Amino acid sequence: MRAPADDNFLIKNNINVVFNCTPSLPFSKNRIIQYKYQLAINDDLKANSIRNMALSLPAAVSTLIKHLKNNDRVLVHCHAGM
């Protein structure tokens, strides 16, 4: 599934914040997404990738919590489900 680029999915679910945990998967150009965050990590379950994700998580989680407290509709997308 390429949800960050799927306008129908984003509109149907009223998503306005996307965290994209892939280095190159594009975002939708639809203006419904007010905030776009790209965690440029390889989502492949390799040790180096897991380490890089762990280093990126503190800032991403802090930002995610801010959006959740604001009642934003958030999509976190990654292929491997890490």
C-alpha positions in Angstrom: 0.0 0.0 0.0 1.3 3.4 -0.8 -1.0 5.3 1.6 1.1 8.5 1.8 0.4 9.1 -1.9 -3.1 7.7 -2.1 -5.4 10.7 -2.3 -8.6 8.6 -1.9 -7.3 7.0 1.3 -6.2 10.3 2.8 -9.4 12.1 2.0 -11.6 9.2 3.1 -9.8 9.0 6.5 -9.4 12.8 6.8 -5.6 12.4 7.3 -3.8 15.7 7.8 -0.5 14.6 9.1 1.8 11.9 7.5 5.0 10.4 8.9 6.6 8.6 6.0 9.3 6.1 7.2 10.8 5.5 3.9 13.7 7.2 2.1 11.9 7.8 -1.2 8.2 7.0 -1.2 6.4 10.1 -2.4 3.7 12.0 -0.6 0.4 12.9 -2.0 0.3 16.4 -3.6 -3.2 16.8 -2.1 -3.4 19.8 0.2 -5.3 17.9 2.8 -1.9 16.9 4.3 -0.9 19.9 6.3 2.2 18.3 7.8 4.6 15.9 6.1 7.5 14.2 7.9 10.0 12.0 6.0 12.1 9.8 8.1 14.7 8.9 5.5 15.5 5.4 6.7 15.6 2.1 4.9 12.7 0.1 6.2 14.2 -3.3 5.7 14.8 -4.8 9.2 18.6 -4.8 8.9 20.6 -3.9 12.0 21.9 -0.6 10.6 18.3 0.4 9.6 16.9 -0.5 13.0 19.7 1.6 14.6 19.0 4.6 12.3 15.3 4.3 13.2 16.0 4.2 16.9 18.1 7.4 16.5 15.2 9.1 14.6 12.5 8.0 17.0 12.8 10.5 19.9 12.2 13.6 17.7 9.5 11.8 15.7 7.6 10.6 18.7 7.7 14.1 20.3 6.3 15.5 17.1 3.7 12.7 16.9 2.5 13.3 20.4 2.1 17.0 19.7 -0.2 16.2 16.7 -2.2 13.6 18.6 -2.8 16.1 21.5 -4.0 18.6 18.8 -6.5 15.9 17.6 -4.9 15.7 14.2 -5.5 12.7 12.0 -2.1 11.0 11.7 -0.8 8.3 9.4 2.5 6.6 10.2 3.6 4.7 7.1 6.4 2.2 6.9 6.8 -1.0 4.8 8.2 -3.4 7.4 6.0 -2.3 10.3 9.0 -1.5 12.6 
